[in-house]
Amino acid sequence: MKKIMICGPVGSGKTTFAKKLAAKEKIQLVELDNLIWERNPRGDKRFTKEQSIQLLQGTLATESWIIEGTTTQDWIKPAVAQADIILLLLPPYHVRLYRIFSRFIKQKRNVEQANYTPTFQLLKQMIVWNHHYEQKNIFELKRLNDSFPDKIIVLKELDAYAAYKIIIRDYNKNY
């Protein structure tokens, strides 16, 4: 499997899992946020939809990739179509909340880096996004994936990487 999408709500462990997997498999990692936001020390600026599509097409043109993020906008449909597997990380809600708060504190103390400036407003927004994911985004993801229903694997375990290794081991035994 050389083309992997990792999806899930804020605090689900997508980025941590994706970084681990990318390092182990030596596969390019692309964060969807970096296809949506032009990073700038004076404040991020949103790319146009066309720019985001162009950046995504550049990634999809490569032989292998891991794409991680929460967005379920229609412009990611080509990635859904090309993905060999789509991993949906859904640890329990309270675990995600804990991770959001923990990450915020680490970022404010400069213990953990962020692609964005951690503010209380953004913390509040992440909590809202987390809450709405299972009520809205998950259905949008399934809608995007309707043509490819066998691709999604839901991982509810706290250690998604360990669960993924078991899935791959079993997959390799059967094929």
C-alpha positions as CSV (number, residue, x, y, z in Angstrom):
1,M,0.0,0.0,0.0
2,K,1.7,3.1,-1.2
3,K,-1.1,5.6,-1.2
4,I,-2.7,6.1,2.2
5,M,-5.2,8.7,3.5
6,I,-5.5,9.2,7.2
7,C,-8.6,11.0,8.4
8,G,-10.3,11.8,11.6
9,P,-11.3,14.6,14.0
10,V,-9.0,17.0,15.8
11,G,-7.1,15.1,18.5
12,S,-7.6,11.7,17.0
13,G,-3.9,11.2,16.5
14,K,-3.7,11.6,12.7
15,T,-0.6,13.6,12.6
16,T,1.3,11.5,15.1
17,F,0.3,8.3,13.4
18,A,1.0,9.7,9.9
19,K,4.5,10.9,10.9
20,K,5.3,7.5,12.4
21,L,4.1,5.6,9.3
22,A,5.8,8.0,6.9
23,A,9.1,7.6,8.7
24,K,8.9,3.8,8.8
25,E,7.7,3.4,5.2
26,K,9.8,6.3,3.9
27,I,6.8,7.7,2.2
28,Q,6.1,11.4,1.6
29,L,3.7,12.9,4.2
30,V,1.3,15.7,3.2
31,E,-0.9,17.5,5.7
32,L,-4.1,18.7,4.1
33,D,-3.9,21.8,6.3
34,N,-0.8,22.8,4.3
35,L,-2.7,22.5,1.1
36,I,-5.4,24.8,2.5
37,W,-3.3,27.4,4.3
38,E,-0.2,29.3,3.1
39,R,1.9,29.4,6.2
40,N,3.3,32.8,7.2
41,P,4.8,34.0,10.5
42,R,2.5,37.0,10.3
43,G,-0.6,34.9,9.9
44,D,-1.7,32.1,7.7
45,K,-3.5,33.0,4.5
46,R,-6.1,30.6,2.9
47,F,-5.2,29.3,-0.6
48,T,-7.9,29.6,-3.2
49,K,-9.7,26.3,-3.9
50,E,-7.9,26.2,-7.3
51,Q,-4.5,26.6,-5.6
52,S,-5.4,23.8,-3.1
53,I,-6.4,21.5,-6.0
54,Q,-3.2,22.3,-7.9
55,L,-1.1,21.4,-4.8
56,L,-3.1,18.2,-4.3
57,Q,-2.6,17.2,-7.9
58,G,1.2,17.6,-7.4
59,T,1.1,15.2,-4.5
60,L,-1.2,12.7,-6.4
61,A,1.3,12.7,-9.3
62,T,3.9,11.0,-7.1
63,E,4.3,7.3,-6.8
64,S,3.5,7.1,-3.1
65,W,2.1,9.4,-0.4
66,I,0.4,9.6,2.9
67,I,-2.2,12.4,3.1
68,E,-3.6,13.3,6.6
69,G,-6.3,15.7,7.6
70,T,-9.8,16.4,8.6
71,T,-11.2,18.2,5.5
72,T,-14.0,16.5,3.6
73,Q,-14.4,19.1,0.9
74,D,-15.1,17.8,-2.6
75,W,-11.7,18.9,-4.0
76,I,-10.1,15.9,-2.1
77,K,-12.2,13.4,-4.0
78,P,-9.2,12.5,-6.4
79,A,-7.1,11.6,-3.4
80,V,-10.0,9.4,-2.1
81,A,-10.2,7.7,-5.5
82,Q,-6.4,7.1,-5.7
83,A,-5.9,6.0,-2.1
84,D,-5.2,2.3,-1.6
85,I,-6.6,2.6,1.9
86,I,-8.4,5.2,4.0
87,L,-7.8,5.0,7.7
88,L,-10.4,6.8,9.8
89,L,-9.1,7.4,13.3
90,L,-11.9,7.6,15.9
91,P,-10.7,7.2,19.4
92,P,-13.2,8.0,22.2
93,Y,-14.5,11.6,22.4
94,H,-13.0,12.2,25.9
95,V,-9.6,11.0,24.7
96,R,-9.6,13.5,21.8
97,L,-10.6,16.3,24.1
98,Y,-7.7,15.4,26.4
99,R,-5.3,15.4,23.5
100,I,-6.5,18.8,22.3
101,F,-6.0,20.4,25.7
102,S,-2.6,18.6,26.2
103,R,-1.4,19.7,22.8
104,F,-2.4,23.3,23.4
105,I,-0.5,23.4,26.7
106,K,2.6,21.8,25.1
107,Q,2.5,24.3,22.2
108,K,2.0,27.3,24.5
109,R,5.1,26.1,26.4
110,N,7.0,25.6,23.2
111,V,7.4,21.9,24.0
112,E,5.6,20.9,20.8
113,Q,5.8,22.7,17.5
114,A,2.7,23.8,15.5
115,N,2.1,24.9,12.0
116,Y,-0.2,27.6,13.4
117,T,-0.2,30.0,16.4
118,P,-2.0,28.3,19.3
119,T,-4.6,30.8,20.7
120,F,-7.5,30.4,23.1
121,Q,-9.8,31.2,20.2
122,L,-8.3,28.3,18.1
123,L,-8.5,26.0,21.1
124,K,-12.2,26.7,21.4
125,Q,-12.6,26.2,17.6
126,M,-10.8,22.8,17.8
127,I,-13.2,21.7,20.5
128,V,-16.1,22.7,18.4
129,W,-14.6,20.9,15.3
130,N,-14.1,17.8,17.4
131,H,-17.7,17.8,18.6
132,H,-19.1,18.3,15.1
133,Y,-16.9,15.7,13.3
134,E,-19.0,12.7,14.1
135,Q,-22.2,14.6,13.5
136,K,-21.2,16.1,10.1
137,N,-17.8,15.4,8.7
138,I,-17.9,11.7,9.0
139,F,-21.0,11.6,6.8
140,E,-19.3,13.9,4.3
141,L,-16.3,11.5,4.2
142,K,-18.5,8.5,3.7
143,R,-20.3,10.5,0.9
144,L,-16.9,11.1,-0.8
145,N,-16.1,7.5,-0.4
146,D,-19.4,6.0,-1.7
147,S,-17.7,4.8,-4.9
148,F,-15.0,3.0,-2.9
149,P,-16.7,1.5,0.2
150,D,-14.1,-1.2,0.8
151,K,-11.3,1.3,1.3
152,I,-12.2,2.7,4.7
153,I,-10.9,1.1,7.9
154,V,-12.1,2.6,11.1
155,L,-9.5,2.5,14.0
156,K,-11.0,3.3,17.4
157,E,-8.0,2.1,19.4
158,L,-6.0,4.6,21.4
159,D,-2.8,3.4,19.6
160,A,-3.8,3.6,15.9
161,Y,-0.3,2.7,14.7
162,A,-0.3,-0.6,16.7
163,A,-3.8,-1.4,15.3
164,Y,-2.7,-0.6,11.8
165,K,0.3,-2.9,12.0
166,I,-2.0,-5.8,13.0
167,I,-4.3,-5.0,10.0
168,I,-1.3,-4.9,7.6
169,R,0.1,-8.2,9.0
170,D,-3.3,-9.9,8.5
171,Y,-3.7,-8.3,5.1
172,N,-0.3,-9.7,4.0
173,K,-1.2,-13.2,5.3
174,N,-4.3,-13.3,3.1
175,Y,-2.8,-11.9,-0.1
